[in-house]
């Protein structure tokens, strides 16, 4: 094995961390479902650290790849959708919030698949609003898990505010995706006509 081989292997570390984050989805869902919230916080924190670390390594070391650009948002969506579904199942928040978050992501994924099938390879281009929405969704999930755990009892009105903020940002960013990508598709169609 040459000296370049280990260096080549290291460049796959961000993708390996992303796959690890995806693998943590099942235990996290199981812990939430079984009301083992202290451990759910630990697993969610590990998932968050792998997310931060894979992004840092990819950018800092130049280990970015098309696969990583695809897997990272999939891992984020998988983790968030699973958390919203399981928190909804245990009654931590209203069912409509779960369906709003899941519905937005279904629309985004369906749109990306349609684009890929009809137009060509899609390159993930999250908007600032989408990034803010994801951050608020993550913050809400962490706050809810901490509230349900034995570690921190947050005021109910604070969680209500976070539910409202999460809902508004989720709806608006979902609409933004539909408008922006529909416009791009129409421009592409007109250019090809």
N, C-alpha and C positions, 0 to 999 in steps of 0.2 A: 504494500500500500504506500502510495506516495504521500509527501507532505501536503499536497493539494487536496487529497481525498478527505481528510478530516475537516478541512476548511469548507469543502463542498457540502459535507454532511451538516455542519453548523448552520448553513444558510436555510435549512429546512426546519430549524427550531421554531420560528414563529408559527408555521403551519402545524407543527406537532402540538404546540400550546393551544392552538385553536381547536384541534381535534380533541384534546383533553377537555377543553371547555364544553364541547359538544357531548362528551362522555359523562360529564357531571350533571347533565340535564335529568337523567333518570333517577339517580340518587336524590337530587334536590326535590324532584316531584314527589318521590316516595316519602321523604322526610316531612314535607309540608302536609301531605295527605294524612300521615300518621301523627300529626301535631307534635313533631319533634323539632320545634322551632329554633331551639338553641343550636342544634346541629345544622339546621337549614341555613342559619346565618353564617356559620363557619364555611359551609360548602359554597354559598353565594359569594362570600368574601374571597375564597380561593378562585372561583370563576372570574371575579372582577380583577384579581391580581394577574391571572393568566391573560386576560384581555389587555390590560395595560402593558404587560411585559411583551406580549407578541407585537403590539403596535410599536413600542419603543425599539425593540430589536430590529424589526423590519425597516424602520426609518433610519435609525442610528447606524446600522451596519450595512445598509443598502441591500437587505435581503427581501425586498418586496417582490411579489410575483403576481401573475394574473390569477393563479389558483388561490393565493392568500387573499387577494382582493375580493374574490368570490366567496370563499369560506368564512371570512371574518363576519360579514353582515349576516350570513346564514346562521352562524353560531349565535350571534346576538339575538336574532329574531327567534331562534329555537328556544333559547334560554328565557327570553321575556315572555313569549307566548305560553310556554309551559308554566312559568310562574303565575301569570295572570289566570290561566285556566285552573291551576290547582288552588290558588288563593280564592278564586271564585267558588270552587267546589266546596271548600271548607267554610264558606260564608264570610270571608274576611272583607269582601267588598261586593257591591251590587252586581248582579249578573250582566246588566247592560254595559258595564265598564269592560268586562271580559269580552263581550261580543263586539264592542267598539274597537278594542285593541286588535283582536283576532281578525275582524273584518277588514280593518285597514291593511294589515299585513297580507291577507289573502288577495286583496285588490292589487297591492304592489307586486306580489309574486306573480299573479295572473298576468298583469301588464308586462312584466319583465319576460315572462315566457312567450307571450304573444309577440313582443318586439323581437325576441331572439328567433322565433319561428318565421315571422313574416318579413323582417327587415335585416337582421344580422346580429352578430355578437354585441351584447350589451356591456357597457362599462359602468360599474356602479358609480353613481354621482350623487351622493346624498347632499341635500340642500342644508343650509344653516338651520332652517326650521326643523328639518328631519333630525338633524343632530341634537338640537335642543329637545325635541320630543323624546328621543331615545334616552337622553340624560335624565329628563324628568320622570320617564317611566321607570328607569333603573332606580332613581332616588325614591320614588314611591314604593317600589317593591322592597327595597332595603328598609325603608321606614316601617312598612307594614310587618316585615319579618321581625325587626327589632321590637316592635310593639307587641307582637304575639309571643315573643320569647320572654324569658324571665329576666332579661338584661335591662330593658328600658320600657317604661310605660308612657307612651306619647299621649298628649291630649287628643280627645276625639275630634275636636274642631280642626286641629292641624291636619289630621288624616282626611277630613272632609274637604279641606282646602286643596290638599294634594290630589284627591280624587277628581275634583272639579278642574284643576289645572291640567291634569293628565288627560282628561276627557276632551277639553277644548283643544289642546295642542294636537292630540291624536286625530281629531276630526279635521282640523284646519290643515295639518300637514298631509293627511290622506287626500283631501281635495286638491291641495297644491300639486301632488304627484300626478293626479288624474289630469289636471289642466295642463301642466308643463309637458308631460309625455304625450298627451293627445295632440298638443300643438306641434311637437316635434314630428309625430307620425304624419300629421296633415302636411307639414312642410316637405317631408320626405316624399310623400305621395305626389304632391304637386310638382316637385323637382323631377320626379321620374316619369311624369305624364307627358 
